[in-house]
Amino acid sequence: MGAYEYIALNARGAEKKGIMEGDSSRQIRQQLREQNLIPLKVEEAAKRERQQKGKNTLGGGVSIMALALMTRQLATLSRTGTPLADALATVGRQTDKPRMKSLLMALRAQVLEGHTLADAFASFPNVFDNLYVATVRAGEHSGHLDVILERLAEYTETRQQMRQKVQMALLYPLILTVMAIAVVSALLAFVVPQVVQVFQNNGQALPWLTRALIASSDFLRANYPYLIAFIASIIYLFRWLMKKEPFRLRMHRLVLHIPVIGTLVQGMNTARMARTLSILSASSVPLLDAMHISAQVLTNIPMRQSVEQATVKVREGTSLALALEQSGYFPPLLIQLISGGEASGELEQMLEHAAISQERELNSIIATLFGLLEPLIIVAMGGVVLIIVLAILLPIFEMNQLVH
């Protein structure tokens, strides 16, 4: 029995979408006709989901929070001893998101066919990454699936909270920057020409600052369509080049050397790798597999490559701490904790401490960085406005001196 998505018309001609379980699409069509519905399209949910490759299906994508909620609900039901197929069906009935419902029914169909939950997850790589699959497989083998699912839910929620924290921290400076550019552009394009025209009509020799301001204003007014087109072209070209692996690698390497920004990027990737390694190690996933999966969750290409190279060195007999230290991308505290864990045989606990330490340090960096960014933008905006005001007032001061 499988899960099928359908689109049908009711007696009034209105379109209806939904999901039904059956042995074949023909059976689903027959069930729809028995409900006085005219089937327009019936497609197996698993097939449709795989074809989407991350695109939305019946009306909405699977968000990180929806994924975390589903994982936590599955963990709760698994802890109570609910059979996995029934747990998937229950969570599917609870959700009001069409794509999530379709996904859960497709997972349930595979579990009913005898597949493990990990294998079912692996059928949808655009939703469940290697971390999910490997951790769940380890949980099924150990008989502690509920604990593993809880840990995955916490990890997913933590990632989402970190992302939201960065987005919210960026929101105010971004709005402030856009407003500052808009205000300065409006002053140069409309206000400055009207004010400065008075001085030009008097035939007075203007200060260099005023002349520079007038030239900037004239250039902006005469060329703003070309400036907009130029900026749009630069953005388009940059986005196109970022799709090329060599250029993206160079940019990612450059970002790591930019003060403050490089520290933030390095901290985010380090925290993500430490947390992933911690979860996989605690789930009894072999270290080499855990390192391979941890490399894939890193967004910075040089750091990802360094973890992949460290995996090769560990396979050859090098310790994990030494292999990561040789890359030069990971902080000494992380290396020290991992080294201590390897020496004491408590690598799982040390990885957990390392993950917590890196996340705490990252939160501190984010708070400090964006706490300084807001006043810096305000000071910069004030400085630009001050220059405009001085450029307008200097000719007035000179006229007063001539009168006296």
C-alpha positions in Angstrom: 0.0 0.0 0.0 1.3 3.4 -1.0 0.4 7.1 -0.5 -1.0 9.0 -3.5 -1.5 12.7 -4.0 -4.6 13.6 -6.0 -6.3 16.5 -7.6 -10.0 16.1 -8.3 -13.2 18.1 -9.0 -16.3 18.0 -6.7 -19.9 18.2 -7.8 -19.7 22.0 -8.0 -16.6 22.0 -10.1 -14.3 23.1 -7.4 -10.8 21.7 -7.3 -9.8 19.5 -4.3 -6.4 18.3 -3.4 -5.4 15.6 -0.9 -3.6 12.4 -0.1 -5.1 8.9 0.0 -3.6 5.4 0.7 -4.1 2.6 -1.7 -2.5 -0.2 -3.7 -2.5 1.6 -7.0 -3.5 4.8 -8.7 -6.4 3.0 -10.3 -7.7 2.1 -6.8 -7.4 5.7 -5.7 -9.3 6.9 -8.8 -12.1 4.4 -8.0 -12.2 5.6 -4.4 -12.5 9.2 -5.6 -15.4 8.3 -7.9 -17.2 6.6 -5.0 -16.9 9.9 -3.2 -18.5 11.7 -6.2 -15.2 13.3 -7.1 -13.8 13.4 -10.7 -10.1 12.6 -10.5 -7.9 14.8 -12.6 -4.5 13.7 -11.5 -3.3 10.9 -9.2 0.5 10.4 -8.5 2.4 8.4 -6.0 3.6 10.7 -3.2 7.1 9.2 -3.0 7.7 9.6 -6.8 6.4 13.1 -6.8 8.6 14.1 -3.8 11.7 12.7 -5.4 11.0 14.6 -8.6 10.7 17.9 -6.9 14.3 18.1 -5.7 13.5 20.7 -3.1 10.7 22.4 -4.8 7.3 22.9 -3.2 4.7 20.2 -3.8 1.0 20.6 -2.9 1.4 24.0 -1.4 4.4 24.6 0.8 7.9 23.5 1.5 9.2 21.6 4.6 10.6 24.3 6.8 13.2 23.6 9.4 10.8 24.2 12.3 8.2 21.8 10.7 10.9 19.2 10.4 12.0 19.7 14.0 8.4 19.4 15.2 7.8 16.2 13.2 11.0 14.7 14.6 10.0 15.6 18.2 6.5 14.2 17.7 7.9 10.9 16.3 10.2 10.7 19.3 7.4 11.2 21.8 5.2 8.5 20.1 8.2 6.2 19.8 8.9 6.5 23.5 5.3 5.4 24.3 5.7 2.3 22.3 3.6 3.3 19.3 4.4 1.3 16.2 6.4 3.4 13.7 3.8 3.2 10.9 1.1 4.3 13.3 3.3 7.1 14.6 3.9 8.4 11.1 0.2 8.3 10.4 -0.6 10.2 13.6 1.9 12.9 12.9 0.5 13.1 9.4 -3.0 13.7 10.7 -1.7 16.4 13.1 0.0 18.6 10.5 -1.8 21.1 8.3 1.0 21.5 5.8 0.2 19.6 2.6 3.8 18.8 1.7 4.6 17.5 5.2 1.5 15.4 5.1 2.4 14.0 1.7 6.0 13.3 3.0 4.8 11.5 6.1 2.3 9.3 4.2 5.1 8.4 1.7 7.4 7.5 4.6 4.6 5.4 6.2 4.1 3.5 2.9 7.7 2.6 2.8 7.8 1.5 6.4 4.7 -0.7 5.8 6.6 -2.3 2.9 9.3 -3.4 5.3 11.9 -0.6 5.0 13.5 0.9 8.0 12.9 4.5 8.9 16.5 5.4 7.9 16.0 3.8 4.5 12.7 5.7 4.1 14.5 9.0 5.0 17.3 8.2 2.6 14.6 8.1 -0.2 14.1 11.8 0.2 17.6 13.4 0.3 16.2 16.8 -0.5 14.5 16.8 2.9 16.6 14.5 5.1 20.4 14.9 4.9 23.0 12.4 5.6 23.1 13.4 9.3 19.4 12.5 9.7 19.8 9.2 7.9 23.0 8.0 9.7 21.8 9.0 13.1 18.4 7.4 12.7 20.0 4.2 11.3 22.3 4.1 14.4 19.2 4.6 16.7 17.4 1.8 15.0 20.3 -0.6 15.4 20.8 0.3 19.1 17.1 0.2 19.9 17.1 3.8 21.2 15.3 5.5 18.3 13.3 7.8 20.6 16.5 9.2 22.2 18.1 9.7 18.8 15.0 11.5 17.4 14.9 13.8 20.5 18.5 14.7 19.9 17.9 15.4 16.2 14.9 17.6 17.1 17.0 19.6 19.5 19.8 19.9 16.9 17.4 21.1 14.2 15.7 23.6 16.6 19.1 25.0 17.7 20.2 25.5 14.1 16.9 27.3 13.3 17.3 29.5 16.4 20.8 30.4 15.4 19.7 31.2 11.9 16.9 33.4 13.2 19.2 35.1 15.6 21.6 36.1 12.8 18.7 37.2 10.6 17.1 39.3 13.3 20.5 40.8 14.2 21.0 41.7 10.5 17.6 43.1 10.0 17.9 46.4 11.8 21.4 47.3 10.4 20.2 46.4 7.0 17.1 48.6 7.2 19.3 51.4 8.7 21.8 51.1 5.8 19.0 51.2 3.2 17.4 54.2 4.8 20.8 56.0 5.0 21.5 55.4 1.4 18.0 56.5 0.4 18.3 59.7 2.5 21.7 60.7 1.2 20.7 60.0 -2.4 17.5 62.1 -2.0 19.6 65.0 -0.5 22.1 64.8 -3.4 19.5 64.5 -6.1 16.8 67.0 -4.9 17.8 69.2 -2.0 21.4 70.1 -2.7 20.9 71.4 -6.2 18.1 73.8 -5.0 20.2 75.2 -2.2 23.5 75.5 -4.0 21.9 77.2 -7.0 21.7 80.4 -4.9 25.5 80.5 -4.5 26.1 79.7 -8.2 23.9 82.6 -9.3 25.9 85.1 -7.2 29.1 84.2 -9.1 30.9 83.6 -5.9 33.9 81.2 -5.9 32.8 78.2 -4.0 34.9 76.1 -1.6 36.3 72.8 -2.9 33.9 70.8 -0.6 30.9 72.5 -2.1 32.2 72.1 -5.6 32.7 68.4 -4.9 29.2 68.1 -3.5 27.7 69.8 -6.6 29.7 67.5 -8.9 28.5 64.4 -7.0 24.9 65.7 -7.2 25.1 66.4 -10.9 26.7 63.0 -11.6 24.0 61.2 -9.6 21.1 63.0 -11.3 22.5 62.6 -14.8 23.6 58.9 -14.5 21.3 57.3 -12.0 19.7 54.9 -14.6 23.1 53.7 -15.6 24.2 53.4 -12.0 21.2 51.2 -11.2 21.8 49.1 -14.3 25.5 48.8 -13.4 24.8 47.7 -9.9 22.2 45.2 -11.1 24.7 43.8 -13.6 27.4 43.4 -11.0 25.0 41.5 -8.7 23.9 39.3 -11.6 27.5 38.6 -12.6 28.5 37.9 -9.0 25.6 35.4 -8.5 26.5 33.7 -11.8 30.2 33.4 -10.9 29.2 32.0 -7.5 27.7 29.0 -9.2 31.3 28.2 -10.5 33.2 26.0 -8.0 36.7 27.6 -8.5 35.3 31.2 -8.0 33.2 30.2 -5.1 36.2 28.5 -3.5 38.3 31.7 -3.9 35.5 33.8 -2.4 35.0 31.5 0.6 38.7 31.5 1.2 38.8 35.3 1.0 35.8 35.6 3.4 37.8 33.7 6.1 40.5 36.4 6.0 38.1 39.4 6.3 38.3 40.8 9.9 35.2 40.1 12.0 33.3 38.5 9.2 35.8 35.8 8.8 35.7 35.1 12.6 31.9 34.9 12.4 31.9 32.5 9.4 34.6 30.4 11.0 32.7 30.3 14.3 29.4 29.3 12.7 31.0 26.4 10.8 33.0 25.3 13.8 29.9 25.2 16.0 28.0 23.3 13.3 30.8 20.7 12.9 31.2 20.2 16.6 27.5 19.7 17.2 27.2 17.3 14.3 30.2 15.3 15.4 28.8 15.3 18.9 25.4 13.9 17.9 26.8 11.3 15.5 29.5 10.1 18.1 26.8 9.9 20.8 24.7 7.8 18.4 27.6 5.3 18.0 28.2 6.3 14.4 31.8 5.3 13.4 34.2 8.3 13.6 35.2 8.2 9.9 31.5 8.2 8.8 30.7 11.0 11.4 33.6 13.1 10.0 32.4 12.6 6.4 28.9 13.7 7.3 30.2 16.6 9.4 32.1 17.9 6.4 29.0 18.0 4.3 27.1 20.3 6.8 29.8 23.0 6.5 28.9 25.9 4.3 32.4 27.2 3.9 34.3 25.2 1.1 37.9 25.5 2.5 36.7 24.4 5.9 34.8 21.5 4.4 37.8 20.4 2.4 40.0 20.6 5.5 37.6 18.2 7.3 37.6 15.9 4.4 41.4 15.9 4.4 41.4 15.3 8.1 39.2 12.3 7.5 41.8 10.8 5.3 44.5 11.4 7.9 42.4 9.8 10.6 41.9 6.8 8.4 45.7 6.6 8.0 46.1 6.6 11.8 46.4 10.3 12.8 44.5 11.4 15.8 41.4 13.5 15.2 42.7 16.5 17.2 46.0 16.5 15.3 44.3 16.1 11.9 42.0 19.1 12.6 44.8 21.2 14.0 46.9 20.8 10.9 44.1 22.4 8.8 44.6 25.7 10.7 40.8 26.6 10.5 39.6 25.3 13.9 40.2 27.1 17.2 42.6 25.8 19.9 39.9 25.2 22.4 38.1 22.8 20.2 41.4 21.0 19.4 42.3 20.8 23.1 38.9 19.4 24.1 39.0 16.8 21.4 42.6 15.9 22.3 41.6 15.4 25.9 38.6 13.3 24.9 40.8 11.0 22.8 43.4 10.7 25.6 40.8 9.9 28.3 38.5 7.7 26.1 35.6 10.2 26.6 35.5 11.7 23.1 31.7 11.8 23.1 31.5 13.9 26.3 34.3 16.2 25.1 32.7 16.7 21.7 29.5 17.7 23.6 31.4 20.2 25.7 33.2 21.5 22.5 29.8 22.0 20.8 28.4 23.9 23.7 31.5 26.0 24.1 31.5 26.9 20.3 27.8 27.8 20.3 28.3 29.9 23.4 31.3 31.7 21.8 29.4 32.2 18.6 26.4 33.8 20.4 28.9 36.2 22.1 30.5 37.1 18.7 27.1 37.7 17.2 26.0 39.9 20.1 29.2 41.9 20.0 29.4 42.3 16.3 25.9 43.5 15.7 25.9 45.5 18.9 28.8 47.5 17.4 27.4 47.5 13.8 24.3 49.6 14.6 26.1 52.6 16.2 28.8 52.5 13.4 26.1 52.8 10.7 24.5 55.7 12.6 27.9 57.4 13.0 28.7 56.9 9.3 25.3 58.3 8.2 25.8 61.2 10.6 29.2 61.9 9.0 27.9 61.9 5.5 25.1 64.3 6.5 27.6 66.5 8.3 29.7 66.8 5.1 26.6 67.8 3.1 25.6 70.4 5.7 29.2 71.8 5.8 29.3 72.0 2.0 26.1 74.1 2.1 27.2 76.3 5.1 30.8 77.1 4.0 29.7 79.5 1.2 27.4 81.2 3.7 30.3 81.7 6.1 32.4 83.2 3.4 29.7 85.6 2.3 29.4 86.8 5.9 33.1 87.4 6.1 33.0 89.5 2.8 30.1 91.6 4.3 32.1 92.4 7.4 
